[in-house]
């Protein structure tokens, strides 16, 4: 039976019955000495080797712990000069053949399990007074029980024991358990006090006192309780015993240890024991198979769903539903840890790129806004931000740097942006050339109306229409050119403005000419740069002022005459009488409205598309970095 009052108590004589709680023996657990300082320096002194009797070979220094079957002491082996852990049969069991046989069995099982996670046995011998002892490697560190308590208490001395490291150590325990299973032994008492982690990466599975040969005929189901009650002989520790081990402790295979490993894993993840209460309560809870997943028990721990699934499968009530071996559990944990290692590496690399980005962004603020080096530093910062976010899309530092860079555009235009803007300008010139070709060509359609209205000066009409035709040809060339220049656009503008000024011979300089010039000026102002815009306004003004000055100076026949009935329009090129004059003026007026609306409308459409695209970019940016943008605003 096992002392069932706490999981820290070791296994005792299996032939005893399960006593009531108030009659159970309280014993001190056999526990390796925790590491409190660095390793002892090696003594290299030589001397004659001689055989030492027991009482002179081992110098007992202090007791390390005791359990129901034995006492473990720290001894100095005078023969080899090293410290060892010596386990002796408890004095109260001297002469008890059953206990002595179990003691010897434990030593031999542990000695034959040659694995890095199994404490090696050095010697198994009788004592001079007829007792039995065995010595083993002295191990130092923390048991998982002590480690869990330190983590729960936020003890800074275990700060390096991250969840990833603890799970990695636990995975190595699974390998040791699988090794034992392959040798034909099942441990049957895996629990946190029986797992030791050392300061230098050592991991040990302790206490093989109730290890038992695997039952190769073990079924995959939990047998029913005899009589519906917990049997009097329970082998193992309540809270960690598999359901089938409670009912038939000797008829188990490696899946019983898998269940115990699941209990330990649950405790490592949640920092709480899977089952609470008295021994019988824990035993009944295991038999009922009601298991809560770790993330539900400890939601604040942020336990990944994959760990929930691993733990739940290891803790399945029926053996057939668990991992078939400790090796399978080990592989499942390693797959998870591989992902965690990759994630940790990505986070480290992301931190490095984010820090480089921050430094480059800070460097841009130390440079003059027009310094080309500022553009290079900004480019480097954005590239580093991109690398950081590719590795860790939620990296806060990289996001902050990105927001900082994007909300402070550079004063100097980078070469790549300048090239894109140049390409956009050429596209705009070509588009404007296409529109102008249509508009100036359509002015030739006025010829039939002019003929109908009565032409007085064919030279003036020919000059007006000829200038319009030349402007249309220059515009067509602009449209067809692969690399149209602003000078070409300005040339079309000057010619077209001259054509607009020529309308003064048809209607005078103050009737049709100002509207035509205004529409033409607006269309070109939406296409060219600041300097060319000023030239456009100057040329447009001259197209109105020059014809008017020529009339005022008497150099040409005046277009207007004041009479008692008002101002009379005197066209120099057209007769402008009756219906033809009204139709011509009406068509010209409607054409100006349509031309102006078409030209300005195309520009407005382009601005709307640009604003819509900018708004979409802004929306996508806010969705990418909603929290950072909100904190920065």
C-alpha angles and dihedrals in degrees: 000000000000131000097252104187095095138001090239092069118093128234116275136188108333093209094067120096126243102270125205114271095257092054098049117115117247108220135178111247119245100243131165117247113267116241108256101165143009123297119285114261116253116256106222097182114130129213145153114302113229135165112261125201119236096262092053100037099058120050108193112219104174144332116267098189146313138223139183094285108028151009123237119207136179109243136177113230103219090191095062100017095237136115117249137180111242122200119199130184109262110261092238090061097049108129093020101123093194094056093041091051091049089048092052090044091054092051093049094047091049092045093053095049098086102187132127090242094052116080106242119238115226104186140003113193144140120262121238090254094056099266128121131241139170131196127215141174114297107238125194131194138072129312116229088250091058092042093052091050091049092049091048090052093046090241106184091213090074097042091118091059096091121176090258092054093045091050090048090053090047090051089057089053087056088055091052090050091050089051090053090049091052089055088053100256131118116202098213095189107066110153137136096271089056095056119077128194118195131210092248098051098276118148123191134184107211140194111039091177097124099031110142137191112267115258102230090196094055111140125232094238135073109250118229120265112263105247090353091277135106107270117247092239111065119172116198137021121305109242092038103046117108114239093246090049090057091056101036109012095181097045098069137111135199092296089075089062089046088059091050089049088053090054090051091047090051090053093048091053100043101026086227131096118258094231126033132191134051124334096267091048092053092047092050091047090055092049092050090052096217103154127172116210116248095246090058093049094047110020092164091063093070094227114190118242090237090061089049090056094046092050094045093052093049089051097049110140095227115062091221090062095054130080105293091229143007086250090064090051089048092052092049091053092046091053088053093045091049087059090046091049090050090048092049090050091049091050091050092049091044090052090052094050092044091053091050089049091051091050093048091048090050089050091057089060091057093056130078111265091240095046110116088217088067089061091051092049091049091049090051091048093051092048091052090048089052091051092048094049092045089057096038114015092191098049104142096200093053091047092052091051090049092052090048092052097043094048092051106053116193121261092222118064113237115236093248092053091045089054091050092048090050091052090049090050092052090050089051091050091051092048091049090048090055093051093045091050090058095044097047092043090052089060088072087067088072091073096087091049091048090050090050092049090054122258117234098172114032091180091062092046091047091050092051095047093039093054089048090052092049090049089051091051093049089048091049090052088050089052093050098042119105091212108026114185129216088239088062090052091048089051090055088047094053093047092047091048088053088052090050089050088052090065086075087080088057104043105001126261095283105049115052101358100071093052094046091047092047093052092046091047092050093050093052094042088059090054110040135059129265097274093046089047090058089048089050092054091047094049091045091052090049090052087063102033100046097057089045093051091048089056094044091051091050094241092125133025110279118249096210133053128185117226135171088265095050138271117338123207113227110190113201094201104034137045093222097196130148126332097346091060093049093047092048093050092045093050092046092050094048090046091055091052092049094043093049093046092047095048096044092039092058090052091047091051090052091050091048091052091049092049092047091050091047091049091050091049089050092049092050090048091052091049090050094051106018098148096042093047091048092050091047095049 
